[in-house]
C-alpha cells in the first residue's frame, strides 16, 4: 500500500548490539526504538528515499525464531492456501489506498489512516491463519502420539499398520474405539489430559490473538489522539503568542499616542511663548 520497503531481520543474540546499531547508523539507518505494538521489534529507518516515498526502507530487527516471525509466515501460507482470504486482504488494501488517495489533500498523515483502515481485515485474517495453523499442528501431534501408543500396545499388528496413516485415520473416524481397546486406562487418561491441555492452549492462544488485535487498535487510536493533542498544544501556544504580540502592539500604540500628544502640547506652548515674547518688544500700535 505504501512505497516504503519493510525488511525483516532475525537477530541472534537479541537485542541488536550497540556496535551493529552504530554500523547501521553510519549507513543512514536511524534507530527508532521499539514498535508500539511489539516490544521485540526494533525499528531502523533509512534508505535513499524521503519518508513515505520510494526508496525508503524500514528494518525490523526481531529475535531469531520469534513468535512474530512465525505469525508472519503463517499469514503468508494461509493466504496462499485460501483464495477467499487473499481476495479479502487485497480488497482491504485497495479500498484503503483509494481512500488515502482521496484524503491526500485534506490530511497530512494519510499513511496512518491507510494502516488503520486495513488493520481490521488484517487482524481477522491473522487470527484465522493462526487458528488454521494450530489445527494442522495439533492434528499432526495427536496423530504421532496415537501412533506411538498403538505401536506400544499391539505386538501382533502388521508392519504396514505401524507405518501407514490409514489405521490412525480410521481410528479417528470411528471416534477412537479401536484405539481405546489397545490402550490401558492409565494411557487413555494421559491422552485425555494431553488433549485437554492442547485444547486449553489453543483457547488461550485464540484469546491472546484477539487481545493483541484489540491492543493494536488501542495503540493506533492512542497514537492518533496523541498527535491531535500535540497539534492542539502547538496551536494553543501560537494563539497565546499572537495574543501577547497584539497586546504589546496596543501598548506601544498607546505610548506613541501619549508621546505625540505631549509633543503637540509642547509645540503649542513654545509657539505661545514666542508670541508673548514678541509682543513685549513690538507693541501692537507700532
C-alpha positions as CSV (number, residue, x, y, z in Angstrom):
1,X,0.0,0.0,0.0
2,X,2.9,2.4,0.7
3,X,6.1,2.8,-1.2
4,X,8.2,2.0,1.9
5,X,10.0,-1.3,1.8
6,X,10.0,-3.3,5.1
7,X,12.8,-5.7,5.7
8,X,12.6,-8.4,8.5
9,X,16.0,-9.4,10.1
10,X,16.2,-12.2,12.6
11,X,18.9,-11.4,15.1
12,X,20.8,-13.7,17.5
13,X,21.7,-12.7,20.1
14,X,18.9,-10.1,20.5
15,X,18.5,-7.1,21.1
16,X,21.0,-5.8,18.5
17,X,24.4,-4.9,19.8
18,X,25.4,-1.2,20.0
19,X,28.3,-1.8,17.6
20,X,25.9,-3.1,15.0
21,X,23.5,-0.2,15.6
22,X,26.4,2.2,15.0
23,X,27.2,0.5,11.7
24,X,23.6,0.8,10.6
25,X,23.6,4.5,11.6
26,X,26.8,5.0,9.6
27,X,24.9,3.6,6.6
28,X,22.0,6.0,7.2
29,X,19.6,3.8,9.2
30,X,18.5,5.7,12.3
31,X,17.3,3.7,15.4
32,X,13.6,4.5,16.2
33,X,13.4,2.3,19.3
34,X,10.8,-0.5,19.5
35,X,7.5,-0.9,17.8
36,X,4.5,0.3,19.8
37,X,2.6,-2.9,19.2
38,X,5.6,-5.3,19.7
39,X,8.3,-5.0,22.3
40,X,10.5,-7.4,20.4
41,X,10.6,-5.4,17.2
42,X,13.4,-2.9,16.8
43,X,12.9,-0.2,14.1
44,X,15.6,1.3,12.0
45,X,14.5,3.9,9.4
46,X,16.7,4.7,6.4
47,X,17.2,4.3,2.7
48,X,17.8,6.8,-0.1
49,X,14.2,8.0,-0.4
50,X,12.3,10.6,1.6
51,X,10.0,9.5,4.4
52,X,6.9,7.9,2.8
53,X,8.4,7.8,-0.7
54,X,10.0,5.2,-3.0
55,X,13.5,4.2,-1.7
56,X,12.6,4.5,1.9
57,X,13.4,1.4,4.0
58,X,12.4,0.2,7.5
59,X,14.4,-2.6,9.0
60,X,12.6,-4.7,11.6
61,X,15.1,-6.5,13.9
62,X,13.5,-9.3,15.8
63,X,14.8,-12.3,17.8
64,X,15.5,-15.5,15.9
65,X,12.5,-17.9,15.8
66,X,10.3,-15.4,17.5
67,X,6.5,-15.7,17.6
68,X,6.2,-12.7,15.4
69,X,8.2,-14.3,12.6
70,X,6.1,-17.4,12.9
71,X,2.8,-15.4,12.6
72,X,4.1,-13.6,9.5
73,X,5.0,-16.9,7.8
74,X,1.7,-18.5,8.8
75,X,-0.1,-15.4,7.4
76,X,1.5,-15.8,4.0
77,X,0.9,-19.6,4.0
78,X,-2.7,-19.1,4.8
79,X,-3.3,-16.6,2.0
80,X,-1.6,-19.0,-0.5
81,X,-3.9,-21.8,0.6
82,X,-7.2,-19.7,0.9
83,X,-8.1,-17.6,-2.2
84,X,-11.0,-16.1,-0.4
85,X,-8.8,-14.7,2.4
86,X,-6.3,-13.4,-0.2
87,X,-9.2,-11.6,-2.0
88,X,-10.4,-10.1,1.3
89,X,-6.8,-8.9,2.1
90,X,-6.4,-7.4,-1.4
91,X,-9.8,-5.7,-1.3
92,X,-9.0,-4.1,2.1
93,X,-5.7,-2.8,0.9
94,X,-7.1,-1.4,-2.4
95,X,-10.1,0.2,-0.7
96,X,-7.8,1.8,2.0
97,X,-5.4,3.0,-0.8
98,X,-8.3,4.6,-2.7
99,X,-9.5,6.5,0.4
100,X,-5.9,7.5,1.2
101,X,-5.6,9.0,-2.3
102,X,-8.9,10.9,-1.9
103,X,-7.8,12.3,1.5
104,X,-4.3,13.2,0.4
105,X,-5.2,16.9,0.0
106,X,-7.2,17.1,3.4
107,X,-5.0,15.2,5.8
108,X,-1.3,15.3,6.4
109,X,-0.8,11.8,7.8
110,X,-2.7,9.8,5.2
111,X,-0.4,6.7,5.6
112,X,-1.6,6.3,9.2
113,X,-5.2,6.4,8.1
114,X,-4.4,3.8,5.5
115,X,-2.9,1.4,8.0
116,X,-5.8,1.9,10.5
117,X,-8.4,1.1,7.8
118,X,-6.8,-2.2,6.7
119,X,-5.9,-3.2,10.3
120,X,-9.3,-4.7,11.0
121,X,-9.2,-7.1,8.0
122,X,-5.6,-8.0,8.6
123,X,-6.2,-8.9,12.2
124,X,-9.2,-11.0,11.3
125,X,-7.2,-12.9,8.7
126,X,-4.3,-13.2,11.1
127,X,-6.5,-14.9,13.8
128,X,-7.9,-17.2,11.2
129,X,-4.4,-18.1,9.9
130,X,-3.0,-18.9,13.3
131,X,-6.1,-21.0,14.2
132,X,-5.7,-22.8,10.9
133,X,-2.0,-23.5,11.5
134,X,-2.6,-24.6,15.1
135,X,-5.3,-27.1,14.0
136,X,-2.9,-28.6,11.5
137,X,-0.1,-28.6,14.0
138,X,-2.1,-30.2,16.8
139,X,-3.7,-32.8,14.5
140,X,-0.2,-33.9,13.5
141,X,1.0,-34.1,17.1
142,X,-2.1,-36.0,18.1
143,X,-1.6,-38.5,15.2
144,X,2.1,-39.1,16.2
145,X,1.0,-39.7,19.8
146,X,-1.7,-42.0,18.8
147,X,0.6,-43.9,16.5
148,X,3.2,-44.3,19.3
149,X,0.5,-45.7,21.7
150,X,-0.7,-48.1,19.1
151,X,2.8,-49.4,18.4
152,X,3.5,-49.9,22.1
153,X,0.4,-51.9,22.9
154,X,-0.2,-54.1,19.8
155,X,2.6,-56.6,19.1
156,X,0.5,-58.6,16.6
157,X,-0.4,-55.7,14.3
158,X,1.4,-55.8,10.9
159,X,4.2,-53.5,10.0
160,X,2.0,-51.9,7.3
161,X,-0.3,-50.8,10.1
162,X,2.6,-49.3,12.0
163,X,3.9,-47.2,9.1
164,X,0.7,-46.3,7.3
165,X,-1.8,-43.5,8.1
166,X,-4.9,-45.5,7.3
167,X,-5.3,-47.1,10.7
168,X,-4.9,-43.8,12.5
169,X,-7.5,-42.1,10.2
170,X,-9.9,-45.0,10.6
171,X,-9.5,-44.9,14.4
172,X,-10.2,-41.1,14.5
173,X,-13.2,-41.5,12.2
174,X,-14.6,-44.3,14.4
175,X,-14.2,-42.0,17.4
176,X,-11.2,-43.9,18.7
177,X,-12.9,-47.1,19.5
178,X,-10.2,-49.5,18.2
179,X,-7.5,-47.3,19.8
180,X,-9.1,-47.4,23.2
181,X,-9.2,-51.2,23.1
182,X,-5.4,-51.2,22.7
183,X,-4.7,-48.7,25.4
184,X,-4.8,-49.1,29.1
185,X,-6.9,-46.9,31.3
186,X,-3.8,-45.0,32.5
187,X,-2.7,-44.3,29.0
188,X,-6.2,-43.3,28.0
189,X,-6.2,-40.9,30.9
190,X,-2.8,-39.5,29.8
191,X,-4.1,-39.0,26.3
192,X,-7.2,-37.3,27.6
193,X,-5.2,-34.9,29.8
194,X,-2.9,-34.1,26.8
195,X,-5.9,-33.3,24.6
196,X,-7.3,-31.1,27.4
197,X,-4.0,-29.2,27.7
198,X,-3.8,-28.8,23.9
199,X,-7.4,-27.5,23.8
200,X,-6.8,-25.1,26.6
201,X,-3.6,-23.9,25.0
202,X,-5.5,-23.3,21.7
203,X,-8.2,-21.4,23.5
204,X,-5.6,-19.2,25.3
205,X,-3.8,-18.6,22.0
206,X,-7.0,-17.5,20.4
207,X,-7.9,-15.2,23.2
208,X,-4.3,-13.8,23.2
209,X,-4.6,-13.1,19.5
210,X,-7.9,-11.3,20.0
211,X,-6.5,-9.3,22.9
212,X,-3.4,-8.4,20.8
213,X,-5.6,-7.3,17.9
214,X,-7.6,-5.0,20.3
215,X,-4.4,-3.8,21.8
216,X,-3.0,-2.8,18.4
217,X,-6.3,-0.9,17.7
218,X,-6.0,0.9,21.0
219,X,-2.3,1.8,20.3
220,X,-3.2,3.1,16.8
221,X,-6.1,5.2,18.2
222,X,-4.0,6.4,21.1
223,X,-1.2,7.5,18.7
224,X,-3.8,9.4,16.7
225,X,-5.1,11.1,19.8
226,X,-1.6,12.0,21.0
227,X,-0.8,13.5,17.6
228,X,-4.1,15.6,17.7
229,X,-3.3,16.6,21.3
230,X,0.2,17.7,20.2
231,X,-1.2,19.7,17.4
232,X,-3.7,21.3,19.8
233,X,-0.9,22.3,22.1
234,X,1.1,23.8,19.3
235,X,-2.0,25.8,18.1
236,X,-2.7,26.9,21.6
237,X,0.9,28.2,22.0
238,X,0.7,30.0,18.7
239,X,-2.5,31.7,19.8
240,X,-1.0,32.7,23.1
241,X,2.0,34.2,21.3
242,X,-0.3,36.1,18.9
243,X,-2.4,37.5,21.7
244,X,0.8,38.6,23.6
245,X,2.1,40.2,20.5
246,X,-1.2,42.0,19.9
247,X,-1.2,43.2,23.5
248,X,2.4,44.5,23.1
249,X,1.5,46.3,19.9
250,X,-1.5,48.0,21.6
251,X,0.7,49.1,24.4
252,X,3.3,50.6,22.0
253,X,0.5,52.3,20.1
254,X,-0.9,53.9,23.3
255,X,2.6,55.0,24.3
256,X,3.1,56.5,20.8
257,X,-0.2,58.4,21.1
258,X,0.8,59.8,24.5
259,X,4.2,60.9,23.2
260,X,2.6,62.5,20.1
261,X,0.1,64.3,22.3
262,X,2.8,65.5,24.7
263,X,4.9,66.7,21.7
264,X,1.9,68.6,20.2
265,X,1.2,70.3,23.6
266,X,4.9,71.3,23.9
267,X,4.9,72.8,20.4
268,X,1.7,74.8,21.2
269,X,3.3,76.1,24.4
270,X,6.5,77.0,22.7
271,X,4.6,78.9,20.0
272,X,2.5,80.7,22.6
273,X,5.7,81.7,24.5
274,X,7.3,83.1,21.3
275,X,4.1,85.2,20.6
276,X,4.2,86.6,24.1
277,X,7.9,87.4,23.9
278,X,7.4,89.2,20.6
279,X,4.6,91.3,21.9
280,X,6.8,92.7,24.6
281,X,9.3,94.2,22.2
282,X,6.9,95.1,19.5
283,X,3.7,96.7,20.8
284,X,0.7,96.4,18.6
285,X,0.5,100.1,17.8
286,X,4.0,100.1,16.3
